[in-house]
Amino acid sequence: MERRKGRRMQRQSFLHGALILVVAIAIEKVLGFIYKIPLSWVITSLGTGYFGTAYTLYTPMFSIATAGFPIAISRLVSENYYRGRYRDIRQIHRASIRIFLILGFLSTGFMLLCARPYVQNVMHVSVQSTMPAIYAIAPAAFFASMMSIYRGYYEGLRNMTPTAISEVVESFCKLVFGLTAAIVIVNSGLKEFAASGTVYGVQVANEKYAKIATLPYAAAGAIFGVTLGGFFGFLFLLVYHKRNGDGITREMLAGAPRPLSMGKTASKLFHTAIPVALGSLVINLSSLVDSTLLQRRIGDLLSTDASALMKMYENIIPKEFLTSSNLASFLWGCFGSASSLFLLVPAFTQAFGVSALPNVTEAWTSGDKVRIRRSMESVLRTVTLITIPSGIGLSVFAMPIASLIYPSADQAPYIIGHILMLLGVASTFAATETPVDSMLQAVGRLDIPVKLVAVGLAIKIVLNYILVGIPQINVLGAGTGTLVCYLLTCVMALYLLRRVTKVRLNYFAILFKPFLAAVLSIGASWLLYRAAISFISPKIAVCAAMLIAVVLYGICILWFHALNKNDISMLPKGQKILKILEKHNWIR
């Protein structure tokens, strides 16, 4: 065992580590779509609303377990590795185990104890409909906490492989167990109705209402897949660590200075983690704000001006959903579906933030201004190459994408598409801000992201409350609040990064070429899509148009010489790729 732990591992560069995480996220998102899209067909937008309510209560607990301390671990491990304090790295790992065990139990216990009062007194939705899903996901907070021990540790050592594989394992198990449970529960309820006219012992009027009666339990079964996914993800990390160790050799430990005491190490972890955890908590409260305010304000509209709201949707939403008890959950389900697409872009750039943190930390610790600037520009240049075209494309193709992915039986794609037009633009700013916040944390300004998200959340609360309460805007108000929130916080984060580091970054060069390439490629593909739908299926046309947009964007990026030699050299086989690009004069 000790011999296995004594093997020194190859540390990954920023782009190499990010690429590993991006591949894992791509697989995770494919599995997520295979999970969520059929799930939306099985449990409809109403069941998705129950699912989303439980998940938004879970996300603040999840954020504490998966953001604050893992980032603190990663930052302290990378800093100590650069300084050669390898014994301190092991001490950080031992301290984190104790901390996360307590956090995990507290997070799960809080969910179980506070869920009912929250649902009854804050959201004013049906307790019977939402509680099964909340109880099913509560244990996931514990497993998320335990996974964070190992993910943050290996990320600080610049080894992204364990994090990447555990995310894929987690998503695969969520898909298999969650989707299977939802299908089985719905089918068993309908089978009981066909035999006796009841669903789980309760008499219902007809088959449509029988399906609605199964949805709270189907949503609980689906979300229990998240809990099981967390369990198996943690199990993988535990086995990986036992078999492979951390790459710190006996020789490295022998030459390292004496570590800080357990108490001082834990204190440093808390001092580093608390600002990050608070920031992450506020970010995840954003979805809780959307869920709570949207459903509550829709409820207020139904009690004060129901006719205006009902009239807007009477020819769009099926009449069984167009009731005071179901409309708020249905609209929240539509917003949640649009948010799932919106979150795709930040999910990918989060990989760059995770990989950037230890690299920028080491550059900052070295004090070399040239190295710091090169590290920061590499992160921003790579990120904007993804975020700008993704956000513009998501917004421009919002309606076709929603119609392609979501079932049209309940007319949800019409509503989802309009929300996505706003959230598509918002995704560019949200996704760009994620790695910028990581760089601010890397240079020791852990407080700035917290302050920024607090300001953004305050803006979002005010806008959501006002705009959702206007009948003609309703659910689109939540999308507008999200857009304004991330626009302002992203611009402020970029400004403060430059001010704190005293490093002059060429934002114009970093942003202009991706923007120009995105406008040209997506504009051309949109014109081709509009021409194609007159003679081929719209679903085939939108798939072809998006593929063409990607190809055209790649050509424009090469034509504009938007790639950088230093970035390419950090990729696996980077020198070989660089020679090919230089041969064709595609890079300078």
Secondary structure, DSSP 4 states (H G I P E B T S, - for coil): -HHHHTSPPPPPPHHHHHHHHHHHHHHHHHHHHHHHHHHHHHHHHHHHHHHHHHHHHHHHHHHIIIIIHHHHHHHHHHHHHHHT-HHHHHHHHHHHHHHHHHHHHHHHHHHHHHHHHHIIIII---HHHHHHHHHHHTTHHHHHHHHHHHHHHHHHTT--HHHHHHHHHHHHHIIIIIHHHHHHHHHHHHHHHHHHSEETTEE-SSHHHHHHHHHHHHHHHHHHHHHHHHHHHHHHHHHHHHHH--S--HHHHHTSPPPPPHHHHHHHHHHHHHHHHHHHHHHHHHHHHHHHHHHHHHHHHHHH-HHHHHHHHTTTS-TTT-STTTHHHHHHHHHHHHHHHHTHHHHHHHHHHHHHHHHHHHHHHHT-HHHHHHHHHHHHHHHHHHHHHHHHHHHHTHHHHHHHHS-STT-HHHHHHHHHHHHHHHHHHHHHHHHHHHHHHHTT-THHHHHHHHHHHHHHHHHHHHHHTSTTTTTHHHHHHHHHHHHHHHHHHHHHHHHHHT----HHHHHHHHHHHHHHHHHHHHHHHHHHTTTS-HHHHHHHHHHHHHHHHHHHHHHTT---HHHHHTSTTHHHHHHHHHHTT---
